[in-house]
Amino acid sequence: MEITGKIKLINDEQTFGASGFRKRELVLTTNEQYPQMLMVEFVQDKCDLLNNYAVGQDVKISINLRGREWINPEGVAKYFNSIQGWRIENLQTEAPQNLPPVANFETTDATTENEPDDLPF
C-alpha cells in the first residue's frame, strides 16, 4: 500500500531497552478533501530513510498495516493497529541546475488586418 501527502513532523529516533530496537515516527498530512494526519512508524534500519527528508516535503510512503492483540491483567483483549513505513519517495520535482539561461526575445505586433487568418483553430 502507498500513501501520499506532506510531512508535518519527523520525530527523533527512539531506542528501547537492551534489545536495541529502534523506532522513528513521521506524521503525514494527506492531500484529500478532508486531510488526515497519519503517524507512520519506521523501525530498525528503516529509521535511516528519514535522514534525507524535512517537514513540508511532499512524499509517497510505502506502508504495511500492522495489528496486534494484548490481554490486559483482567483478561480482556485489547487490539492495536500501526502503520509501518518501509520506503519513502520525494514527490517534489527539482528544477534542473545545468540548463543554459533562456534568451530574451521581443514581441511584435507585425500582424495586419489585411493578412488572412489561416490557422485551423
C-alpha positions as semicolon CSV with decimal commas, in nm:
position;residue;x (nm);y (nm);z (nm)
1;M;0,000;0,000;0,000
2;E;0,104;0,359;-0,052
3;I;0,002;0,692;0,098
4;T;0,094;1,041;-0,022
5;G;0,096;1,376;0,148
6;K;0,306;1,645;0,313
7;I;0,541;1,577;0,604
8;K;0,407;1,755;0,913
9;L;0,652;1,621;1,172
10;I;0,956;1,393;1,197
11;N;1,039;1,274;1,549
12;D;1,385;1,184;1,674
13;E;1,486;0,820;1,678
14;Q;1,396;0,622;1,991
15;T;1,589;0,316;2,115
16;F;1,425;0,070;2,354
17;G;1,595;-0,149;2,614
18;A;1,887;-0,384;2,581
19;S;1,743;-0,529;2,259
20;G;1,841;-0,212;2,073
21;F;1,501;-0,189;1,899
22;R;1,487;0,142;1,710
23;K;1,181;0,340;1,602
24;R;1,126;0,677;1,435
25;E;0,784;0,834;1,377
26;L;0,668;1,063;1,098
27;V;0,333;1,245;1,077
28;L;0,196;1,277;0,724
29;T;-0,092;1,509;0,627
30;T;-0,281;1,356;0,335
31;N;-0,395;1,555;0,031
32;E;-0,768;1,485;0,042
33;Q;-1,087;1,685;0,075
34;Y;-1,071;1,605;0,447
35;P;-0,695;1,577;0,519
36;Q;-0,590;1,314;0,770
37;M;-0,282;1,327;0,992
38;L;-0,135;0,978;0,993
39;M;0,152;0,864;1,211
40;V;0,384;0,628;1,027
41;E;0,649;0,428;1,214
42;F;0,985;0,340;1,062
43;V;1,168;0,068;1,256
44;Q;1,521;-0,071;1,280
45;D;1,730;0,005;0,967
46;K;1,433;0,186;0,803
47;C;1,478;0,472;1,056
48;D;1,770;0,595;0,847
49;L;1,542;0,653;0,546
50;L;1,409;0,968;0,714
51;N;1,750;1,136;0,741
52;N;1,714;1,299;0,396
53;Y;1,364;1,439;0,449
54;A;1,228;1,752;0,615
55;V;0,900;1,900;0,731
56;G;0,697;2,039;0,441
57;Q;0,812;1,795;0,174
58;D;0,556;1,612;-0,042
59;V;0,625;1,239;-0,027
60;K;0,490;0,896;-0,114
61;I;0,535;0,630;0,156
62;S;0,505;0,255;0,102
63;I;0,342;0,105;0,410
64;N;0,230;-0,214;0,580
65;L;-0,061;-0,221;0,825
66;R;0,021;-0,399;1,149
67;G;-0,218;-0,517;1,420
68;R;-0,172;-0,699;1,748
69;E;-0,371;-0,829;2,040
70;W;-0,287;-0,758;2,404
71;I;-0,456;-0,924;2,701
72;N;-0,475;-0,687;2,998
73;P;-0,437;-0,809;3,360
74;E;-0,815;-0,852;3,388
75;G;-0,808;-1,092;3,093
76;V;-0,975;-0,851;2,845
77;A;-0,837;-0,844;2,495
78;K;-0,729;-0,507;2,351
79;Y;-0,632;-0,451;1,988
80;F;-0,380;-0,205;1,850
81;N;-0,303;-0,100;1,494
82;S;0,001;0,072;1,348
83;I;0,118;0,194;1,009
84;Q;0,473;0,087;0,934
85;G;0,670;0,255;0,656
86;W;0,935;0,070;0,459
87;R;1,006;0,309;0,168
88;I;0,972;0,685;0,116
89;E;0,999;0,888;-0,206
90;N;1,018;1,261;-0,265
91;L;0,734;1,384;-0,489
92;Q;0,868;1,737;-0,539
93;T;1,044;1,785;-0,868
94;E;1,352;1,998;-0,853
95;A;1,446;2,234;-1,134
96;P;1,747;2,112;-1,335
97;Q;2,058;2,302;-1,232
98;N;2,265;2,279;-1,553
99;L;2,032;2,434;-1,810
100;P;2,155;2,741;-2,002
101;P;1,957;3,063;-1,949
102;V;1,667;3,131;-2,180
103;A;1,745;3,400;-2,439
104;N;1,543;3,720;-2,417
105;F;1,308;3,786;-2,706
106;E;1,089;4,073;-2,814
107;T;0,724;4,053;-2,901
108;T;0,598;4,231;-3,207
109;D;0,270;4,346;-3,348
110;A;0,368;4,260;-3,706
111;T;0,026;4,128;-3,798
112;T;-0,202;4,347;-4,003
113;E;-0,571;4,333;-4,069
114;N;-0,502;4,254;-4,438
115;E;-0,336;3,919;-4,361
116;P;-0,563;3,616;-4,384
117;D;-0,619;3,416;-4,069
118;D;-0,546;3,066;-4,197
119;L;-0,493;2,898;-3,863
120;P;-0,712;2,590;-3,820
121;F;-0,819;2,678;-3,468
